Amino acid sequence: MIRHPLAWCAWATAALAAAFIDRNPFLQALLLLIVINIFIPYRGGRQIRIWKIGVALAVVPIIFSVALSRFGTHVLFTLPGIPIIGGRWTLDAALFGASTGAALLLTVAVFAVVQTTVRSADLLAVLPRPFYRAGTTVALALAFAPKTVASLQSIREARQLRGQRAGWRSAPQLLLPLLLTTLERALQYGESLDARGFGSRRRSRYRSVPWAIPDVLVVVGSLAALAAIVLVPVQPYNPYLNLRPSAPAVNNILALVLLAIPAITVSLSRMDHAAHHA
Amino acid sequence: MPLITLDGVSYRYPEAERPALVDVSAAVEPGQVILLRGPSGSGKSTLLRCLNGLVPHSTGGEFGGRVIACGLDTRTHAPRELGARIGFVFQHPDAQFVLDDVEAELAFGMENLGLAGPLMRKRVEEVIDQVGINHLRRRRIDTLSGGERQRVAIAAALAVHPQALVLDEPTSQLDPQAAEDVLQVVMRLVAELGMTTVIAEHRVERIAPFVDRIWTLDAGVLKDQGPRTALTEGGARPPVVDLALRAGWTPIPLGLRDARVYAQRLPKPPPCPPPDFREPGWGPVLCRVENLDYRYGAVPAVRGLTLSLRGGQITALMGRNGSGKTTLLKLIAGLLRPQHGAVRADVRAAYVPQDADALLFSATVEDELRGQPPAVAAPFQRWLHRYPRDLSSGERQQLAIAVVAAQADVLLLDEPTRGLDPLVKKALSAFLRIRAAAGAAIVIATHDVEWAARTAERILLMAEGEIYADGPPGAVLSDSLVFATQISKLVGGGWLLPEQVPL
């Protein structure tokens, strides 16, 4: 298993570059498969609801792009003169939206992997001393996100109990209580940090994360992948110019293979285990 | 030489009209256990926060007098300097952790002190054993239950080797089993380490036998008394103390073990006459549950359950965590759809969840009550312009019931007494009686045996999704080991409450 937080940071950087720079749909599909294959062995039974957000982020750009863009030559159908959405709906626009959506979905997926694999304490432990305070603040902020989602859910449930609608229109009314709950929690965090002596001059580290061979492999592989993606420029996929994507560049395929190292190391260690047991 | 000295401490929150603390003087000697009690809103949290300087350093406001904690004056020393000497455990189990795994969290305070790695490792191992959380050490905080989190918080506070432990209602957000686990940890630290402890806690009967002093706060004024004097005077106190006062036992027993000696001298009480299980007085059946089944995935929560609820009847639904109580209430309220069987009700049923705070989010009480008939809003006339989250916990509870369930004929409450002080609980009982007298059927899922014995006319015990006992409190609660009141454990014979026992 890959443990070192810096290994995961390197991997995430390279994966995000792969998701955004080329935008080739074949590569995006391959990358999604790789990310899922990494996520599954590392999630350790935890369910991540963030997938739903990822799918929503993937669909919304398609709708927006196809409904609002009038460019493109492959006309699907033409709506009569309704303001804003009237006019030609094109396949080009739909594909452009899909390409953006896929990149956003991949972003969410990469962050889901990082969120399950990297412990904030490990990340803090590798930060250089001057960054420690800032790092703790970021760790707190990260811990806030899931809790904010949870409070949003409880506020929505509460509204349903009170017989109020839970539709889009009620969103502004949800915002105020959410803000209040979050502020109250922030104050409590502040008190807790204070009471536990945070911010004193002296400071030591409990945990040090050792570099193992697989960690080093991931860093080297990710850096190589990043170099392959960034240094060899390719024409990014643009459906408005050419509906049909070109075949993916060899250097980018190689980069994706390098990004699969975390999944490969898990499989190898499992085979190792199996061999031992046999 | 006292460990902590409060010397004429007065405090007023910024922009508050009245002071939160008025001329408080008291001392904590090393090794003492101090119980801080008082109605909600009386200043308990404020006083505890004075002990490590959070008041006034993080709150601002007007501070008078002085607090010397472990040799440091809190006026000149910030809370983070006191952090190494005073371990602080907060009320909310989820808002005091910084990192996301247990071990890192245990080390966090020590890292802030700059302790050496090997020493930290040793201390982490030690507190893990002291608090009994070895099975949790590799877990992530967000996968822990509330009770587990509070135990981790205690361990984290303990790891810096503080000279005193301060706990601000550590169990008020927990269900009773988790609360019991947490209090057991505290009691063990007291017994084994002689830990100096200041604790604010509503479950007085649990800790009264261990306490050296009782601090009673009322509107910011502190009384520092010996436990017997304090409990005799009033406030929250264990049922055995009520009985002892009625029977004239001296010195007053503080726990069951002391009380047994006296109880033997009581004339063997005749068995309690079957309590007024006044079936004919109850109204019509408002809701009938038939052969109800519900499962979450493969896990059954309610199994083949049949039940009818009558108007005018207050029913307490009891059972361990995960026995299906909440699921049953939600099914009756129509929030969950039964997978088998049916809930037949011609009237409106309303469900009030455990966390009443989540229901209130308007700017004023008046806004919360908008759209309610005048009769519902009437009891809240005095606080119409207040901010709902500034109300005391009991007031919030009542407001939540009003906005969710004021007009319902079937009223379903989930753990309504969690974290409430005795006075507020009494008020809640009275409020529910009025609703029942007006013809409502009320079901309360609760772990609070004493309150249920006082409030309910019918007790349902639930386990594994089934109801295994159903009857009046005197019958159901008296021959139970777990769901017995303190008096029933002491006297037996079906007597549940101190005021009932014949002397």
Interface residues (C-beta under 8 A of the other chain):
Chain A: R46 R119 S120 A121 L124 T136 A139 L140 A143 P146 K147 S151 S154 I155 E157 A158 Q160 L161 R162 L176 P177 L180 E184 R185 Q188 Y189 G190 E191 S192 L193 D194 A195 R196 G197 F198 G199 S200 R201 R202 R203 S204 R205 Y206 R207
Chain B: R49 N52 L54 H57 S58 A78 P79 R80 E81 L82 G83 A84 I86 F88 F90 H92 D94 A95 Q96 F97 V98 L99 D100 D101 E103 A104 E105 A107 F108 G109 M110 E111 N112 L113 G114 L115 A116 G117 M120 R121 V124 R140 D142 T143 A156 A157 V160 L335 A350 Y351 V352 P353 D355 A358 L359 F361 R389 V403 V404
